[in-house]
Amino acid sequence: MRSPISLLTVIYVPWILAEIICFDPVLSYSIAWAGSLIIFYLTLFSPFRYLSHDLPLQHQIMRPIVLIQLIFAGFMCCTSIFYFIDHLDSDLILSIAKCQRLALLAHTAVVTGMILLIKPTPIIKYKLRNPDGILFKLCILCYIASISINYVPALIQFKYSLLSIAICCSACIFIKGVVKRLSTHLIFGGSAFGLNIINSTLTGYKESIIINVLLIGFLAFPHYKKTMLTLAIPCIYLLLYTLPTFTTVIRTQSWLSGKSKEIARQEAYQTFFDENSEDKISTNNKEFLINRLSEIGMFTQYVKQVPEQHPYYGLEILTNSLFALIPRVFWEEKPDTEKLAMQRVYTLNVAQRSSNVSAKTRPVVDGYLSAGIPGVFSAMLIYGLITQGLCNTSEKLFGGYQLGCIIIFNSIFQQLWRGNTFEFLLNNILYGYILMLIIFWIMKTAKLFKPY
């Protein structure tokens, strides 16, 4: 396997070019935006790509270099195009171009961290005795455990990771049932995953629905490559057309008006069959594409104020994140993590305290607020190293790609798909790692593994 040095050298060229012509914001932005597409090609499809060679590319798409890069960098870098086009003639164009260059640098740094820790042949310490049976057991037990944790508040941070494992197991079982035509797998996996999809439509959050669609799509891709590629654009269009209005109606009717979630969902469905709602749907979609699909609008507000009006935060954000790791049972007066993360949002006037919006920063923004360009590069490089390192450990302990990467890593560390503010991200990484070790110990004790 070739050295990654040549690849790591080439992927920085778009960012360097965009910085050199920063005096032309439109051209600089265009190069920075296209730079992410170039990195996707170089790292995934070019002769220079650096991937593990234990599996073909389509059978390792749930690994960080593929899944997390596409979601994280796609959301962070590519979705800004609508905001950029809408503000071409505004005074914000210089800030938008600068933010896009920072996003491209972050993309490059994340990929660098991942590539540095990719193993040509992943190390596997154990393998499963009965892979199919374990999936069924893990699905049921993790779902029961996630419900039981409701009665143990001290362990609440494990709840959603356990629930994610159960959901991912059900999706894997369902896809295996479809591919191999196994009725038990089809019925169990389809019912469990279908119920989760239905439940996600009650939440009022777009992300919960999108995650389920992405999960089933990525799992099905290795087996139905042409079908998934054919359905990709229609599915993306359908989601972009329906979700902004669908979730808005649910939030309005359920959160604000106090109606039951089921009634709110029914009214959301009916909106799309009402001819008078066409203008409303169109307005919601335009607002979503321009201002909510990408967070570059908020990023520009941070860049305009820091460091000109507010000094860099230095180690303050990281220190707050370390404080957030301390369990409340040991520190009853511990500040509320949500309020702590939102404080810099209010301080820099990105959102008003009276608003209901949760405008928490993402890793690239926290990196910039901490130390500017060096902060972005350092934070995102570490992000990539941690992400790939966690995946390597998970595969090593849980018998390889299927259970280790697809289920354990991508369920427990799902926040790494898109990123979160440092305070929540570090908490997820630490306690997710602890949960991973606990699950491994339980499975090993139950003799579900054998030496590889």
C-alpha positions as CSV (number, residue, x, y, z in Angstrom):
1,M,0.0,0.0,0.0
2,R,1.4,3.4,-1.1
3,S,2.4,6.1,1.4
4,P,-0.3,8.7,2.1
5,I,2.2,11.6,1.8
6,S,1.4,12.4,-1.8
7,L,-2.3,12.5,-1.1
8,L,-1.9,14.6,2.0
9,T,0.2,17.1,0.0
10,V,-2.3,17.4,-2.9
11,I,-5.4,17.9,-0.8
12,Y,-4.1,21.2,0.6
13,V,-3.7,22.8,-2.8
14,P,-7.4,24.1,-3.1
15,W,-7.2,25.8,0.3
16,I,-3.8,27.4,-0.6
17,L,-5.2,28.7,-3.9
18,A,-8.4,30.0,-2.3
19,E,-6.2,31.9,0.3
20,I,-3.9,33.4,-2.4
21,I,-6.8,35.0,-4.2
22,C,-8.8,36.0,-1.1
23,F,-8.9,39.6,-2.6
24,D,-11.6,38.3,-5.0
25,P,-14.3,36.9,-2.7
26,V,-16.4,35.3,-5.5
27,L,-13.6,33.4,-7.1
28,S,-12.1,32.6,-3.7
29,Y,-15.4,31.2,-2.5
30,S,-15.8,29.2,-5.7
31,I,-12.4,27.6,-5.4
32,A,-13.0,26.8,-1.7
33,W,-16.4,25.3,-2.4
34,A,-15.1,23.2,-5.3
35,G,-12.1,22.3,-3.1
36,S,-14.3,20.0,-1.0
37,L,-15.6,18.2,-4.1
38,I,-11.9,17.7,-5.2
39,I,-11.1,16.3,-1.7
40,F,-14.0,13.8,-2.0
41,Y,-12.6,12.6,-5.3
42,L,-9.0,12.5,-4.2
43,T,-9.6,10.6,-1.0
44,L,-12.3,8.2,-2.3
45,F,-11.9,7.6,-6.0
46,S,-8.5,8.8,-7.3
47,P,-5.4,6.6,-7.7
48,F,-3.9,8.4,-4.7
49,R,-6.7,7.4,-2.3
50,Y,-5.5,5.8,1.0
51,L,-8.1,3.2,2.2
52,S,-7.9,0.0,4.1
53,H,-7.6,-2.9,1.6
54,D,-9.4,-5.6,3.5
55,L,-12.7,-4.7,1.8
56,P,-13.8,-3.1,-1.5
57,L,-14.8,0.5,-1.3
58,Q,-18.6,-0.2,-1.4
59,H,-18.2,-2.6,1.5
60,Q,-16.5,-0.1,3.8
61,I,-18.6,3.0,3.2
62,M,-19.6,3.2,6.9
63,R,-16.0,3.9,7.9
64,P,-15.1,7.5,8.8
65,I,-13.2,8.4,5.6
66,V,-16.4,7.7,3.6
67,L,-19.5,8.1,5.8
68,I,-18.4,10.8,8.2
69,Q,-16.4,12.7,5.6
70,L,-19.4,12.9,3.3
71,I,-21.9,13.9,6.0
72,F,-19.6,16.2,8.0
73,A,-17.9,17.9,5.2
74,G,-21.0,17.9,3.0
75,F,-23.0,19.7,5.6
76,M,-20.1,22.0,6.7
77,C,-18.8,22.9,3.2
78,C,-21.2,22.1,0.3
79,T,-24.6,23.3,1.7
80,S,-23.4,27.0,1.8
81,I,-23.9,27.4,-1.9
82,F,-27.5,28.6,-1.6
83,Y,-26.6,31.2,1.1
84,F,-23.7,32.4,-1.1
85,I,-25.9,32.8,-4.2
86,D,-28.6,34.7,-2.2
87,H,-25.9,37.1,-0.9
88,L,-23.8,37.7,-4.0
89,D,-24.5,41.4,-4.0
90,S,-24.4,41.9,-0.3
91,D,-21.7,43.3,2.0
92,L,-21.3,39.9,3.5
93,I,-19.6,38.4,0.5
94,L,-16.1,38.9,2.0
95,S,-17.1,37.1,5.3
96,I,-18.8,34.3,3.4
97,A,-15.7,33.7,1.3
98,K,-13.5,33.7,4.5
99,C,-15.9,31.2,6.2
100,Q,-15.8,28.9,3.2
101,R,-12.0,28.9,3.2
102,L,-12.1,28.1,6.9
103,A,-14.6,25.3,6.2
104,L,-12.3,23.9,3.5
105,L,-9.3,24.0,5.9
106,A,-11.4,22.1,8.4
107,H,-12.4,19.5,5.8
108,T,-8.7,19.1,4.8
109,A,-7.6,18.8,8.5
110,V,-10.3,16.2,9.3
111,V,-9.3,14.0,6.4
112,T,-5.7,14.4,7.3
113,G,-6.4,13.1,10.8
114,M,-8.3,10.1,9.5
115,I,-5.8,9.2,6.9
116,L,-2.9,9.3,9.4
117,L,-4.6,6.5,11.5
118,I,-6.1,4.4,8.7
119,K,-4.7,0.8,8.9
120,P,-4.0,-0.9,5.6
121,T,-5.3,-4.1,7.3
122,P,-7.4,-3.3,10.4
123,I,-6.3,-5.1,13.5
124,I,-8.9,-7.5,14.8
125,K,-8.5,-9.1,18.2
126,Y,-11.7,-11.2,18.5
127,K,-14.4,-12.5,16.2
128,L,-18.0,-13.4,16.9
129,R,-19.2,-16.9,17.5
130,N,-22.7,-16.4,16.1
131,P,-22.9,-13.0,14.2
132,D,-26.6,-13.3,13.3
133,G,-27.8,-14.4,16.7
134,I,-25.8,-11.6,18.4
135,L,-27.5,-8.9,16.2
136,F,-30.9,-10.0,17.4
137,K,-29.8,-10.2,21.1
138,L,-28.0,-6.9,20.9
139,C,-31.0,-5.2,19.4
140,I,-33.4,-6.4,22.0
141,L,-31.1,-6.0,25.0
142,C,-30.0,-2.4,24.1
143,Y,-33.5,-1.3,23.5
144,I,-34.6,-2.7,26.9
145,A,-31.5,-1.1,28.5
146,S,-32.3,2.3,26.9
147,I,-35.8,2.2,28.4
148,S,-34.6,1.1,31.8
149,I,-32.2,4.0,32.0
150,N,-35.2,6.3,32.3
151,Y,-35.4,5.2,35.9
152,V,-31.6,5.8,36.5
153,P,-31.0,9.5,35.8
154,A,-27.3,9.2,36.6
155,L,-26.8,7.0,33.5
156,I,-29.0,9.1,31.2
157,Q,-26.1,9.9,28.8
158,F,-26.0,6.2,27.8
159,K,-29.6,6.1,26.8
160,Y,-29.5,7.5,23.2
161,S,-26.3,5.5,22.4
162,L,-28.0,2.3,23.4
163,L,-31.1,3.2,21.5
164,S,-29.0,4.0,18.4
165,I,-27.3,0.5,18.7
166,A,-30.8,-1.1,18.8
167,I,-31.9,0.9,15.7
168,C,-28.8,0.1,13.8
169,C,-29.0,-3.6,14.6
170,S,-32.6,-3.7,13.4
171,A,-31.6,-1.9,10.1
172,C,-28.8,-4.5,9.6
173,I,-31.1,-7.4,10.3
174,F,-33.7,-6.0,7.8
175,I,-31.2,-5.4,5.0
176,K,-29.8,-8.9,5.5
177,G,-33.3,-10.3,5.3
178,V,-33.9,-8.4,2.0
179,V,-30.6,-9.5,0.5
180,K,-30.8,-13.2,1.5
181,R,-34.6,-13.4,1.6
182,L,-34.8,-14.5,5.2
183,S,-38.4,-14.1,6.5
184,T,-37.4,-13.9,10.2
185,H,-34.9,-11.2,9.5
186,L,-37.4,-9.3,7.3
187,I,-40.2,-9.4,9.8
188,F,-38.1,-8.6,12.9
189,G,-35.8,-6.0,11.4
190,G,-38.5,-4.4,9.2
191,S,-40.9,-4.1,12.1
192,A,-38.4,-2.7,14.5
193,F,-36.8,-0.2,12.1
194,G,-40.2,0.7,10.6
195,L,-41.5,1.6,14.1
196,N,-38.5,3.8,14.7
197,I,-39.1,5.6,11.4
198,I,-42.7,6.2,12.4
199,N,-41.6,7.5,15.8
200,S,-39.0,9.8,14.2
201,T,-41.8,11.6,12.4
202,L,-43.3,12.6,15.7
203,T,-40.2,14.4,17.1
204,G,-40.4,17.6,15.0
205,Y,-36.7,17.3,14.2
206,K,-35.5,16.9,10.6
207,E,-32.3,15.3,11.7
208,S,-33.9,12.2,13.3
209,I,-35.7,11.4,10.0
210,I,-32.6,12.1,7.8
211,I,-30.4,9.9,10.0
212,N,-32.7,6.9,9.5
213,V,-32.8,7.5,5.7
214,L,-29.0,7.8,5.5
215,L,-28.6,4.7,7.7
216,I,-30.8,2.4,5.6
217,G,-29.3,3.9,2.4
218,F,-25.7,3.3,3.3
219,L,-26.4,-0.2,4.5
220,A,-28.3,-1.1,1.3
221,F,-25.7,0.5,-1.0
222,P,-23.1,-2.4,-1.1
223,H,-25.9,-4.8,-2.2
224,Y,-27.9,-2.5,-4.5
225,K,-25.4,0.0,-5.8
226,K,-27.2,1.0,-9.0
227,T,-30.6,1.2,-7.3
228,M,-29.3,3.4,-4.5
229,L,-27.6,5.8,-6.8
230,T,-30.7,6.0,-9.0
231,L,-32.9,6.7,-5.9
232,A,-30.4,9.2,-4.3
233,I,-31.5,12.4,-6.1
234,P,-35.3,11.7,-5.9
235,C,-34.9,10.9,-2.2
236,I,-32.9,14.1,-1.5
237,Y,-35.4,16.2,-3.4
238,L,-38.3,14.6,-1.6
239,L,-36.7,15.2,1.8
240,L,-35.8,18.8,1.0
241,Y,-39.3,19.5,-0.3
242,T,-41.2,17.9,2.6
243,L,-39.2,18.2,5.8
244,P,-39.0,22.0,6.3
245,T,-42.8,22.3,6.2
246,F,-43.5,18.9,7.8
247,T,-41.4,19.6,10.9
248,T,-42.5,23.3,11.1
249,V,-46.2,22.2,11.3
250,I,-45.4,19.6,14.0
251,R,-43.5,22.1,16.1
252,T,-46.2,24.7,15.8
253,Q,-49.1,22.3,16.5
254,S,-47.4,20.1,19.1
255,W,-44.8,22.3,20.8
256,L,-46.6,25.6,20.8
257,S,-50.4,24.7,20.6
258,G,-50.2,21.7,22.9
259,K,-51.8,19.2,20.5
260,S,-50.8,15.6,20.7
261,K,-47.9,14.5,18.5
262,E,-50.2,12.2,16.5
263,I,-52.7,14.9,15.7
264,A,-49.8,17.3,14.8
265,R,-48.3,14.7,12.4
266,Q,-51.7,14.2,10.8
267,E,-52.0,17.9,10.2
268,A,-48.5,18.0,8.8
269,Y,-49.4,15.3,6.3
270,Q,-52.6,17.1,5.3
271,T,-50.6,20.3,4.5
272,F,-49.2,18.6,1.4
273,F,-52.7,17.9,0.0
274,D,-54.0,21.4,0.5
275,E,-53.7,23.5,-2.6
276,N,-53.6,26.7,-0.5
277,S,-50.4,25.5,1.1
278,E,-48.2,25.7,-2.0
279,D,-46.9,29.2,-1.3
280,K,-46.3,28.2,2.3
281,I,-44.3,25.2,1.3
282,S,-42.3,27.2,-1.3
283,T,-41.5,29.9,1.3
284,N,-40.4,27.3,3.9
285,N,-38.2,25.5,1.4
286,K,-36.5,28.6,0.2
287,E,-35.9,29.7,3.8
288,F,-34.5,26.3,4.7
289,L,-32.1,26.1,1.7
290,I,-30.8,29.6,2.2
291,N,-30.6,30.0,6.0
292,R,-31.0,26.7,7.8
293,L,-29.5,24.0,5.6
294,S,-26.1,25.6,6.1
295,E,-24.8,27.3,9.2
296,I,-22.5,29.6,7.3
297,G,-24.8,32.6,8.0
298,M,-24.1,32.2,11.8
299,F,-20.4,31.5,11.1
300,T,-20.1,34.9,9.3
301,Q,-21.4,36.6,12.4
302,Y,-18.7,35.0,14.6
303,V,-16.0,35.8,12.1
304,K,-17.0,39.5,11.9
305,Q,-16.8,39.9,15.7
306,V,-13.8,37.7,16.6
307,P,-11.1,38.9,17.1
308,E,-12.0,42.5,16.1
309,Q,-14.7,43.1,18.7
310,H,-14.1,40.1,21.0
311,P,-10.7,38.4,21.7
312,Y,-10.2,34.8,20.9
313,Y,-11.4,32.5,23.6
314,G,-8.1,30.6,24.0
315,L,-8.6,27.6,26.2
316,E,-11.9,28.8,27.7
317,I,-14.1,26.6,25.5
318,L,-12.0,23.5,26.1
319,T,-11.9,24.2,29.8
320,N,-15.7,24.4,29.9
321,S,-15.9,21.1,28.0
322,L,-13.7,19.4,30.5
323,F,-15.9,20.7,33.4
324,A,-18.9,19.3,31.5
325,L,-17.3,15.8,31.7
326,I,-17.7,15.7,35.5
327,P,-20.9,13.8,36.5
328,R,-23.4,15.9,38.3
329,V,-23.6,13.3,41.0
330,F,-20.1,14.4,42.0
331,W,-20.7,18.1,41.5
332,E,-24.3,19.2,42.2
333,E,-23.5,22.9,41.4
334,K,-22.1,22.0,38.0
335,P,-23.3,24.6,35.4
336,D,-25.9,23.5,32.9
337,T,-24.0,22.4,29.8
338,E,-26.7,23.8,27.4
339,K,-26.5,27.2,29.0
340,L,-22.7,27.1,29.1
341,A,-22.6,26.3,25.3
342,M,-25.1,29.0,24.5
343,Q,-23.3,31.7,26.5
344,R,-20.9,32.6,23.7
345,V,-23.9,32.6,21.2
346,Y,-25.5,35.3,23.3
347,T,-22.3,37.2,24.1
348,L,-21.6,37.6,20.4
349,N,-25.3,38.4,19.6
350,V,-25.7,35.5,17.2
351,A,-29.1,34.8,18.9
352,Q,-31.1,36.6,21.5
353,R,-31.8,35.2,25.0
354,S,-35.5,35.7,24.5
355,S,-35.6,33.4,21.4
356,N,-36.3,29.7,21.4
357,V,-33.5,28.9,19.0
358,S,-30.6,26.6,20.0
359,A,-27.8,28.0,17.9
360,K,-24.9,26.1,19.5
361,T,-21.6,26.3,17.6
362,R,-20.1,23.4,15.6
363,P,-16.5,22.2,16.0
364,V,-15.1,24.4,13.2
365,V,-16.6,27.4,14.8
366,D,-15.4,26.5,18.3
367,G,-11.9,26.0,16.7
368,Y,-12.0,29.4,15.1
369,L,-13.3,31.1,18.3
370,S,-10.5,29.5,20.3
371,A,-7.5,30.5,18.1
372,G,-8.5,31.6,14.6
373,I,-7.0,29.6,11.6
374,P,-4.5,27.6,13.8
375,G,-7.5,26.7,16.1
376,V,-9.5,25.4,13.2
377,F,-6.7,23.3,11.9
378,S,-5.7,21.9,15.3
379,A,-9.3,21.2,16.4
380,M,-10.2,19.5,13.1
381,L,-7.0,17.5,12.9
382,I,-7.6,16.1,16.4
383,Y,-11.3,15.5,15.4
384,G,-10.1,13.3,12.5
385,L,-7.6,11.5,14.6
386,I,-10.1,10.8,17.4
387,T,-12.8,9.6,14.9
388,Q,-10.5,7.2,13.1
389,G,-8.9,6.0,16.4
390,L,-12.3,5.2,17.9
391,C,-13.3,3.3,14.8
392,N,-10.1,1.3,14.8
393,T,-10.6,0.4,18.5
394,S,-14.2,-0.6,17.9
395,E,-13.3,-2.9,15.0
396,K,-10.4,-4.4,17.0
397,L,-12.7,-5.3,19.9
398,F,-15.9,-6.3,18.2
399,G,-14.7,-8.6,15.4
400,G,-14.2,-6.2,12.5
401,Y,-16.2,-4.0,10.2
402,Q,-19.9,-5.2,10.6
403,L,-20.3,-5.1,14.4
404,G,-17.4,-2.9,15.2
405,C,-17.7,-0.1,12.7
406,I,-21.3,-0.3,11.3
407,I,-23.1,-0.9,14.6
408,I,-20.9,0.0,17.7
409,F,-18.9,2.9,16.3
410,N,-21.6,4.6,14.2
411,S,-24.2,4.2,16.9
412,I,-22.3,5.2,20.0
413,F,-20.4,8.0,18.3
414,Q,-23.2,9.2,16.0
415,Q,-22.6,12.8,17.0
416,L,-19.3,12.6,15.1
417,W,-21.3,12.3,11.8
418,R,-22.1,16.0,11.9
419,G,-20.3,17.4,14.9
420,N,-21.5,19.3,17.9
421,T,-20.3,22.0,20.2
422,F,-17.1,21.1,22.2
423,E,-19.0,20.8,25.5
424,F,-21.3,18.1,24.2
425,L,-18.8,16.4,21.8
426,L,-16.2,15.7,24.4
427,N,-18.9,14.3,26.7
428,N,-20.2,12.0,24.0
429,I,-16.7,10.8,23.2
430,L,-15.6,10.0,26.8
431,Y,-18.8,8.4,27.9
432,G,-19.3,6.7,24.6
433,Y,-15.9,5.1,25.0
434,I,-16.8,4.0,28.5
435,L,-20.0,2.5,27.2
436,M,-18.1,0.7,24.3
437,L,-15.8,-0.9,26.9
438,I,-18.7,-1.9,29.1
439,I,-20.5,-3.6,26.1
440,F,-17.3,-5.4,25.2
441,W,-16.8,-6.6,28.7
442,I,-20.3,-8.0,28.9
443,M,-20.1,-9.7,25.6
444,K,-16.7,-11.2,26.4
445,T,-17.9,-12.4,29.8
446,A,-20.9,-14.0,28.1
447,K,-18.3,-15.8,25.8
448,L,-19.8,-14.3,22.6
449,F,-16.2,-13.8,21.2
450,K,-13.4,-16.2,20.3
451,P,-9.8,-15.3,19.5
452,Y,-9.3,-14.1,15.9
